[in-house]
Amino acid sequence: MTLIRGPRDFGIGAIYLALGLAGFIIARNYSFGTSGRMGPGYFPTVISSLLIVFGLVTIARGVFREGAPIGAINWKGILLVTLSVCAFGYLLERAGLVAALLALILISAAASERFRLEARALAGVVALIVFCAVVFVEGLGLPMPILGEWFRN
Amino acid sequence: MDIFANLWLGLTVAATFSNLLYCLVGVFLGTAIGVLPGLGPVATIAMLLPITFGLPPESALIMLAGIYYGAQYGGSTTAILVNLPGEPSSVVTALDGYQMARQGHAGRALSTAAIGSFIAGTISTLLIAVFAPALAAVALQFGPAEYFSLMVLGLIASIVMASGPLLHALGMILVGLLLGMVGTDVNSAVPRYTFDMPLLADGLNFVVIAMGVFGLGEIAANLEDEAGRTVMTRRVTGLMPTKEDWKRIIAPILRGTALGSLLGILPGGGAALASFGSYSLEKKMSKTPEQFGKGAIEGVAGPEAANNAGAQTSFIPMLTLGLPSNSVMALMIGAMIIQGIQPGPSVMIEQPTLFWGLIASMWIGNLMLLVLNLPLIGLWVRMIAIPYHLLYPIIIVFCAIGVFSVNNNTFDVFAMALFGVVGYVFRKLDAEPAPMLLAFILGPMMEEFLRRVLLFSKGDPSVLVTRPVSAILLAIAAMLLAAVLLPSVRKGRKQAFQEE
């Protein structure tokens, strides 16, 4: 990895380049039009091309210029936070709000070093779920089932 | 005398019982959120957006505005008491405010911040009342070329504001513009970048991106330095500034207000830049610059006035031009559109009660902050002491429910999760997401205005520089860009952000 002196520049440059290339290739399906009559592909093509240029410049900077390392990545944190939200999205209509919130809270809380599943924490979880059900479903009338399809026969 | 008639109209709207209540709720929630580190006004307003659906438009905007400037205030409380700036705009407040607190003058620092904010709020409210109608009149003359150039200026200004390398910020703008293209093209009805998913036909939702990037991404980042978080609380005594203090703070407050009001109007500018600017200004003007960083009361008064003034005047471009100058304003525009109001120069004429009611409510809200927050300081201190590991699952819960409620669709929940990862990655690579979000909002508008410009001129882009107002706006943008590229400014900017 000695080839890359500035990993942060290199990383973000690669992202710019990838997005620019993807944007450019996809935009080729949309008609470009002319400057006087911009087609749906005009603006995306211009933006994507600029992004490709910026990506290349930033990558070059990452290769030639000394920069800070990326730093430790909190895999557990980002993974569990993402997972907890996805679990909520998956369970909300299937199992209902109560189960979805329970999954979200327990999975996301596990991301912290300090979280312990004890009586007080559980009481807090219950209180939070009741609060959400009362305020958002009963009070504001959001169309979220308290109990989802799985429990309804 | 028009101004007073208008302000009076505004006061009659803002001072109704229910609107006073929403204002109070707004500033209270805002302060609470500002106090809690790791939960910004963007995520909060996005979370609370569904609550405003059922309110009348005046009340909804009054409450959301209250959250915004309340959060500025709350952020400084945390900055002073625990050296943890709750908001980017209170980073500099922490420098001297925390030192004052350590020397046992927390009360004086807090009251200085409150008084400075209130004076700045009062003056900038008057400024809005004076200048907004004039600006709206100018804005009515704006053609597509002027709007396009103004948006370019806004994007460039947001780069100046962003921390991290400039190259990254420029790239983030392009990413934001590209994300803004997702959805059906308004002119040709061609679906772009939708990957044949009908749910993407209306484009990505701003709230989804904002909550993912600022809400979830931030949480994941905060969880990293969990061990480094120390919570300490102390009793706060001696709330009132002394006569000597008053003499020292009044000039910095006025200078900070002037600077903040000016920078707040700039699209892309706003509160954070104003507070940095004011701090270095006060340090330069001071006879005892060596005291700065060691508990100089001027270093609290100036920046606090500046960030509040900047927060207030950033409403001007939003209300008169329909252009958001930062993410919070973009959400306000979202709230207005949900209420069926198209933001722009006509709001003032067609919805005078909304416009002036909102402005008057800002002054009332500032008064509430002053009166309420000093007695409530004990409550805020206790809130700061809430450990983060108990707090963030609750934040995620509200984010998830809030995002679902926008379209009542779980697709948005998954999209938010994805943008949470994106936000975390960007943060790790030193790329600040704020310019991306602004570009995302402005992108579709810029495309549309550019299309019109080129349609009228038959494809000749030189119109952008031959129309005087447009040319001036682009020139300012070019100067700003040149200025940040200059080595000396670059160094100063680096220093300002290093103080974080």
Interface residues (C-beta under 8 A of the other chain):
Chain A: R8 D9 G11 I12 G13 I15 Y16 L19 G20 G23 I26 A27 Y30 S31 T34 S35 G36 R37 M38 G39 P40 Y42 F43 P44 I47 S48 L50 L51 F54 G55 V57 T58 R61 A68 I70 G71 A72 I73 N74 G77 I78 V81 T82 S84 V85 C86 F88 G89 Y90 L92 E93 L101 L104 I105 S108 A109 A111 S112 E113 R114 F115 A121 G124 L128 C132 F136 L140 L142 P143 M144
Chain B: P50 I51 F53 G54 P165 L167 H168 L170 G171 L174 V175 L177 L178 M181 D185 N187 S188 V190 R192 Y193 L216 I219 A220 A221 L223 E224 E226 A227 P387 Y388 H389 L390 Y392 P393 I394 I396 V397 C399 A400 I401 F404 S405 N408 T410 F411 V413 F414 M416 A417 L418 G420 V421 Y424 V425 F426 K428 L429 D430 A431 E447 L450 R451 L454 L455 S457 K458 G459 D460 P461
